[in-house]
Amino acid sequence: MFDNLDALLLARIQFAFTVSFHFFFPAFSIGLASYLAVLEGLWLKTGKSVYLDLFKYWLKIFAIAFAMGVVSGIVMSYQFGTNWAVFSDKAGPVIGPLMAYEVLTAFFLEAGFLGVMLFGMSKVGKKLHFAATLMVALGTFVSAFWILSVNSWMQTPTGYIIGDNGQFLPGESWTAIIFNPSFPYRLVHTVMAAYLTTAFVVGAVGAWHLLKDRANPHARKMFSMAMWMAAIVTPAQIFAGDMHGLNTLEHQPVKVMAMEGHYQSHPDGAPLILFGIPDSEAKTVRYAIEIPDMSSLILKHDMNAPLAGLDTIPDNLEPPVPVVFWSFRIMVGIGFAMLGIGLWSLWGRVRGRLYDMPWLHRAAVVMGPSGFAAVLAGWITTEVGRQPFVIYGLLRTADAASPLDAPAVAASLLAFILVYFTVFGIGVWYILKLMGHAPHAGESDIKSGIDAPIRTAGITPEPTQNPGGEEALPTEAPPEKEPV
């Protein structure tokens, strides 16, 4: 028989499991929706059928990823009422309206235009279909806006008052709640992470097909676009992450102490611990590999600036340091690996060999899932680093859970694990199967591409109808060597 602590731990594991599964799909669909809008816009502007083919190719994948994201997201909302009833009761007046705004704006916007985007290419005009694609892309961003506002308020709560019954109530202005101190940094950092996640998936698919056929113009185009994103956005993301870290130091210094592994205060400059084994009982990082004074330089822009350590707070307010320490390093390490791929691709592009570098293509394939690993590691850093609070500094996680018996939580957790790995495993398998087919001229529409095998690459289809009833643009012959 489990005790109450075990029930709390199981409830936390259950929410972490479901939100981790869910996070993968929005992290992909947010960037992919924008990529689809770019592809369709380039097709309308240039008239090149390669963009239309790639649009149809990725549209099928987007449809499946979007559907799995919606289904996996619905489950989490129920857990607020089942496993976290106390949190829902106390914070509901603040977070409830924000989550309702997400449904009323983002979800309705996406649902209203998604059907036109998926199935209306041959039924509406070009401009209207492009407008629908833009609205879906905007909807994914608006959804991220509201969800991240909720999460950021839990990290840096502002604009609230506490009622007589202990509930968090809105203050005089919703602006202070929505645009809380960490929200702008978290929004930029997360949305850019979603774009990079999509870019490295697209780049991996393009590289995979380039390794099979270096002359495939569709694989060349998607790989080139993905590498531009990697080269341009990754440095911006590293800068945004640094700014987010400085904001975290200001509002959640304990989280930064755990990220840096600073068990002890450093009055004359803190070292940057690159690697080591955190030991929370001994209050030290064993076998530390560190750079003297570098942490003070990064966080305070002064090598001699003092930095407080975990020795300045009670042990019961200390987050699980080993988890935060390593998840942060995984995220940062992947970020610099992405930067390396981007710079490598720039070097190849300048030399005119972007499509003739098989080792770059192999590295891009390996880095395909890196974005998912990075966003998951970043989420773990953010959420575990906030512990032991669910609303930072105000409501402890242990005080926010429902009074449930551990066997009940364990049974539902086991059911989630079985169902999620079965249902979403099949969905991911089918997405990979679609990616395994090389994009080609005359790519099939979603209505035939989802339920039927993709036609063999290299077969030129009969002319189809473009949006607005116009005949499809003629398929261009693959060039012998596409300009870099």
C-alpha positions in Angstrom: 0.0 0.0 0.0 1.4 3.4 -1.0 1.4 6.4 1.3 0.3 10.0 0.4 3.8 10.9 -0.7 3.8 8.1 -3.3 0.4 9.3 -4.5 1.8 12.8 -5.0 4.8 11.4 -6.8 2.7 9.3 -9.1 0.4 12.3 -9.9 3.5 14.3 -10.8 4.9 11.5 -13.0 1.5 11.1 -14.7 1.3 14.8 -15.6 5.0 14.9 -16.7 4.4 11.8 -18.9 1.3 13.2 -20.6 2.6 16.7 -21.1 5.9 15.4 -22.4 4.1 13.4 -25.1 1.9 16.4 -25.9 4.8 18.8 -26.1 6.4 16.9 -29.0 3.4 17.6 -31.3 2.9 21.4 -30.8 6.7 21.8 -31.0 6.5 20.3 -34.4 3.2 21.6 -35.7 3.9 25.3 -34.7 7.0 25.4 -36.9 5.5 23.2 -39.7 2.4 25.4 -40.0 4.6 28.4 -40.7 6.8 26.3 -43.0 3.7 25.4 -45.0 2.7 29.0 -45.2 6.1 29.9 -46.5 6.0 27.1 -49.1 2.6 28.1 -50.4 3.6 31.8 -50.5 6.7 31.0 -52.5 4.7 28.9 -54.9 2.2 31.8 -55.5 5.0 34.3 -55.9 7.4 32.3 -58.1 5.1 29.8 -59.8 7.6 27.0 -59.2 5.9 23.7 -58.8 8.6 22.4 -56.5 7.1 24.6 -53.7 3.6 23.2 -54.3 4.9 19.6 -54.3 6.7 20.2 -51.0 3.6 21.9 -49.6 1.5 18.8 -50.4 4.2 16.5 -49.1 4.4 18.2 -45.7 0.7 18.9 -45.4 -0.1 15.2 -45.0 2.5 15.0 -42.2 1.1 18.2 -40.6 -2.4 16.8 -40.5 -1.4 13.8 -38.5 0.8 15.7 -36.1 -1.8 18.3 -35.5 -4.5 15.7 -34.8 -2.2 13.9 -32.3 -1.4 17.2 -30.6 -5.1 18.0 -30.1 -5.9 14.6 -28.7 -2.9 14.5 -26.4 -3.7 18.0 -25.2 -7.3 17.3 -24.2 -6.2 14.7 -21.7 -4.1 17.1 -19.7 -7.0 19.4 -18.9 -8.8 16.6 -17.2 -5.9 16.0 -14.9 -6.4 19.4 -13.4 -9.7 18.2 -12.1 -8.7 14.7 -11.1 -5.2 14.8 -9.8 -4.8 18.5 -9.1 -8.1 19.7 -7.8 -6.7 21.9 -5.1 -4.5 23.7 -7.6 -7.6 24.1 -9.9 -9.7 25.5 -7.1 -7.0 28.0 -5.9 -5.6 29.2 -9.2 -8.7 28.6 -11.4 -9.9 32.3 -11.3 -6.6 33.3 -12.9 -5.6 30.4 -15.2 -9.1 29.4 -16.2 -9.9 32.4 -18.3 -6.5 32.3 -19.9 -7.0 28.7 -21.0 -10.5 29.6 -22.2 -9.0 32.4 -24.3 -6.8 29.8 -25.9 -9.8 27.8 -26.9 -11.9 30.7 -28.1 -9.2 32.3 -30.2 -6.5 29.8 -31.2 -8.4 26.6 -31.3 -11.4 28.0 -33.1 -9.2 29.9 -35.5 -7.3 26.7 -36.4 -10.5 24.6 -36.6 -12.2 27.1 -38.7 -9.6 27.2 -41.4 -8.0 23.8 -41.1 -10.5 22.1 -43.3 -10.0 24.6 -46.1 -6.2 24.2 -45.7 -6.3 20.4 -45.8 -9.0 19.8 -48.4 -9.8 23.1 -50.2 -6.9 23.5 -52.6 -9.0 22.4 -55.6 -12.2 24.1 -54.3 -11.3 27.6 -53.4 -9.2 30.4 -55.0 -5.5 30.6 -54.5 -5.7 33.7 -52.3 -8.4 32.2 -50.1 -6.5 29.0 -49.6 -3.3 30.8 -48.8 -5.3 33.0 -46.3 -6.5 29.8 -44.7 -3.0 28.5 -44.4 -1.9 31.7 -42.8 -4.7 31.6 -40.3 -3.8 28.1 -39.2 -0.2 29.2 -38.8 -1.4 32.2 -36.8 -3.6 29.9 -34.7 -0.7 27.7 -33.7 1.2 30.8 -32.5 -1.8 32.2 -30.6 -2.2 28.9 -28.9 1.4 29.0 -27.8 0.8 32.6 -26.6 -1.9 31.7 -24.2 -0.5 28.4 -22.9 2.9 30.0 -22.3 1.2 32.9 -20.5 -0.4 30.5 -18.1 2.9 28.7 -17.5 4.8 31.9 -17.2 2.4 33.2 -14.6 2.9 30.0 -12.5 6.7 30.8 -12.8 6.5 34.5 -12.1 3.1 35.3 -10.7 2.0 39.0 -10.8 -1.2 40.9 -11.0 -3.2 38.8 -8.5 -4.8 39.3 -5.2 -5.6 36.5 -2.7 -9.2 36.2 -1.7 -10.6 35.4 1.7 -10.9 31.7 0.8 -7.2 31.5 -0.3 -8.0 31.7 -4.0 -5.8 33.6 -6.4 -8.0 36.3 -8.0 -7.3 38.7 -10.8 -6.2 42.2 -9.7 -7.1 45.4 -11.3 -5.5 44.6 -14.7 -5.3 41.4 -16.7 -2.3 42.8 -18.5 -0.1 42.3 -15.5 -1.2 38.6 -15.4 -0.8 37.9 -19.1 2.4 39.8 -19.6 4.1 38.7 -16.4 7.9 39.2 -16.1 9.0 35.9 -17.7 6.4 35.6 -20.4 8.1 37.6 -23.2 11.3 35.7 -22.8 9.6 32.3 -22.5 7.4 33.0 -25.6 10.3 34.0 -27.8 12.5 31.1 -26.6 9.8 28.5 -27.0 8.5 29.6 -30.4 12.0 29.7 -31.8 12.6 26.3 -30.4 9.6 25.0 -32.3 10.9 26.6 -35.5 14.3 24.9 -35.0 12.6 21.6 -34.2 10.7 21.7 -37.5 13.8 22.9 -39.4 15.9 19.9 -38.2 13.1 17.4 -39.0 12.8 18.9 -42.5 16.5 19.0 -42.9 16.9 15.4 -41.8 14.2 14.3 -44.3 15.9 16.2 -47.1 19.3 14.9 -46.2 18.0 11.3 -46.0 16.7 11.6 -49.6 19.8 13.4 -50.8 21.9 10.4 -49.6 19.8 8.3 -51.9 19.5 10.7 -54.8 21.7 13.7 -54.8 19.9 15.2 -57.8 16.4 15.2 -56.3 15.4 18.8 -56.7 12.7 18.6 -53.9 15.1 17.1 -51.4 17.6 19.8 -52.3 15.1 22.6 -51.8 13.9 21.4 -48.4 17.4 20.7 -47.2 18.6 24.2 -48.3 15.6 25.9 -46.6 16.2 23.9 -43.4 19.9 24.7 -43.3 19.2 28.4 -43.8 16.9 28.2 -40.8 19.5 26.4 -38.7 22.2 28.9 -39.6 20.1 32.0 -39.0 17.8 31.1 -36.1 20.2 29.0 -33.9 22.4 32.0 -33.0 19.3 34.1 -32.3 17.9 31.3 -30.2 21.2 31.1 -28.2 21.0 34.8 -27.6 17.3 34.6 -26.6 18.2 31.7 -24.2 20.8 33.9 -22.6 18.4 36.7 -22.1 15.8 34.2 -20.6 18.5 33.0 -18.2 19.2 36.5 -17.0 15.5 37.0 -16.5 15.3 33.7 -14.5 18.3 34.8 -12.4 16.3 38.0 -11.5 13.0 36.3 -10.6 13.9 32.6 -9.9 17.5 32.7 -8.6 17.2 29.2 -6.9 16.5 27.7 -10.3 19.7 29.2 -11.7 21.6 27.9 -8.7 20.5 24.4 -9.5 21.2 24.8 -13.3 24.7 26.0 -12.5 25.3 23.4 -9.8 26.2 26.2 -7.3 25.7 24.5 -3.9 28.0 27.1 -2.3 28.0 30.8 -2.6 30.9 32.5 -4.5 31.7 36.0 -3.2 34.6 36.6 -5.6 33.4 35.2 -8.9 31.6 31.9 -9.6 33.0 29.2 -11.9 31.1 27.8 -14.9 30.8 24.1 -14.2 30.7 22.3 -17.5 30.3 18.8 -16.3 30.2 16.9 -13.0 28.1 14.7 -10.8 25.9 16.8 -8.4 25.8 15.4 -4.9 22.9 17.1 -3.0 23.8 15.3 0.3 27.4 16.4 0.3 26.4 19.8 -1.3 29.0 19.6 -4.0 29.5 18.7 -7.6 32.0 15.8 -7.8 34.5 15.5 -10.5 33.7 19.0 -11.7 35.2 20.3 -14.9 34.9 24.1 -14.6 36.1 27.4 -16.0 37.0 29.8 -13.2 34.8 33.0 -12.9 33.0 32.3 -16.2 29.6 31.9 -14.6 29.8 35.3 -13.0 30.9 36.7 -16.4 27.8 35.1 -18.2 25.2 35.9 -15.5 26.5 39.2 -14.2 28.9 40.4 -17.0 31.6 40.7 -14.4 34.1 38.0 -13.7 34.4 39.1 -10.1 30.7 39.5 -9.4 29.4 37.5 -6.4 26.8 34.8 -6.9 24.7 33.2 -4.2 24.5 29.5 -3.9 22.0 26.9 -2.5 23.6 27.3 0.9 21.6 30.5 1.3 18.2 28.8 1.2 16.6 26.0 3.3 17.0 22.5 2.1 13.2 22.0 1.8 13.1 24.8 -0.8 15.9 23.3 -2.9 14.8 21.8 -6.3 16.2 18.4 -7.4 19.6 19.7 -8.5 20.9 16.6 -10.5 17.8 16.6 -12.7 17.9 20.4 -13.4 21.7 20.4 -13.7 21.8 17.7 -16.5 18.6 18.7 -18.3 20.0 22.2 -18.7 23.3 20.9 -20.1 21.5 18.6 -22.5 19.5 21.5 -23.9 22.5 23.8 -24.2 24.6 21.0 -25.7 22.0 20.3 -28.4 21.8 24.0 -29.1 25.5 24.3 -29.8 25.3 21.1 -31.9 22.6 22.8 -34.0 24.8 25.8 -34.4 27.6 23.6 -35.6 25.3 22.1 -38.3 24.2 25.5 -39.4 27.8 26.8 -39.7 28.8 23.6 -41.5 26.1 24.1 -44.0 27.1 27.7 -44.6 30.6 26.6 -45.3 29.4 24.0 -47.8 27.0 26.6 -49.3 29.8 29.1 -49.9 31.9 26.4 -51.5 29.1 25.4 -53.7 28.9 21.9 -52.2 25.9 21.9 -50.0 24.4 18.9 -51.8 27.7 17.1 -52.3 28.6 16.7 -48.6 27.5 13.2 -47.5 28.9 13.6 -44.0 26.9 16.8 -43.5 23.8 14.9 -44.7 24.5 12.1 -42.3 24.9 14.5 -39.5 21.7 16.2 -40.4 19.9 12.9 -40.3 21.3 12.2 -36.9 20.2 15.6 -35.7 16.6 15.2 -37.0 15.1 14.4 -33.6 17.4 16.8 -31.7 14.8 19.6 -31.5 12.4 17.3 -29.6 15.1 16.3 -27.2 16.0 20.0 -26.6 12.5 21.2 -26.0 11.9 18.3 -23.6 15.1 19.0 -21.7 14.2 22.7 -21.6 10.8 21.9 -20.2 12.3 19.7 -17.6 14.7 22.4 -16.6 11.9 24.9 -16.3 9.4 22.8 -14.4 11.6 20.8 -12.1 13.7 23.9 -11.4 10.5 25.5 -10.0 10.0 22.8 -7.4 8.9 22.5 -4.6 6.3 25.1 -5.9 3.6 24.7 -8.5 3.0 28.5 -8.2 6.5 29.8 -7.5 6.9 31.0 -4.0 3.2 30.8 -3.2 1.7 27.3 -3.5 3.6 24.1 -2.9 3.2 21.2 -5.2 2.5 18.9 -2.2 -0.4 21.3 -1.3 -1.9 21.4 -4.8 -2.7 17.7 -5.3 -6.1 16.0 -5.0 -6.6 13.7 -1.9 -6.3 10.5 -4.0 -5.1 7.1 -3.0 -1.9 6.0 -4.7 -3.4 2.8 -6.4 -6.0 4.9 -8.2 -3.3 7.2 -9.6 -1.1 4.3 -10.5 -3.9 2.5 -12.4 -4.6 5.6 -14.5 -0.9 6.2 -15.1 -0.5 2.6 -16.3 -3.5 3.1 -18.6 -2.0 6.3 -20.0 1.3 4.6 -20.7 -0.3 1.7 -22.6 -2.7 3.8 -24.6 -0.2 6.6 -25.4 2.6 4.3 -26.6 0.1 2.3 -28.7 -1.9 5.1 -30.3 0.7 7.7 -30.7 3.4 5.1 -31.5 1.3 4.1 -34.5 0.9 7.7 -35.5 4.6 8.4 -35.3 5.3 5.3 -37.2 3.0 6.4 -40.0 4.6 9.9 -40.1 8.0 8.3 -40.5 6.6 6.1 -43.2 5.4 9.2 -45.1 8.8 10.8 -44.6 10.5 7.7 -46.0 8.9 8.4 -49.4 10.9 10.8 -51.5 9.0 14.0 -52.5 8.5 14.2 -56.2 6.9 16.2 -59.0 3.1 16.1 -58.9 2.9 15.2 -55.2 -0.5 13.8 -54.3 -3.1 15.8 -52.4 -3.9 15.0 -48.8 -7.2 13.4 -49.6 -5.4 10.7 -51.7 -2.0 10.9 -49.9 -3.2 10.0 -46.4 -5.1 6.9 -47.3 -3.3 5.6 -50.3 0.4 4.9 -50.9 2.4 7.8 -52.3 3.0 7.4 -56.0 6.4 6.2 -57.2 8.9 9.0 -57.4 9.7 10.1 -61.0 6.3 9.4 -62.5 4.8 12.6 -63.9 1.1 12.7 -63.1 -1.7 14.1 -65.2 -2.3 17.8 -64.9 -4.4 18.6 -61.9 -6.4 21.7 -61.0 -4.9 24.5 -59.0 -6.9 26.6 -56.5 -9.3 28.7 -58.5 -9.8 26.1 -61.2 -6.6 26.8 -63.1 -4.6 24.0 -64.6 -1.6 23.0 -62.4 1.8 24.5 -63.3 3.8 22.2 -65.5 6.4 20.1 -63.7 9.9 21.4 -64.1 12.6 19.1 -65.2 15.2 18.5 -62.4 18.3 20.6 -63.1 21.6 18.8 -63.5 22.9 20.9 -60.6 20.8 23.3 -58.7 22.4 26.7 -57.8 23.5 26.9 -54.2 
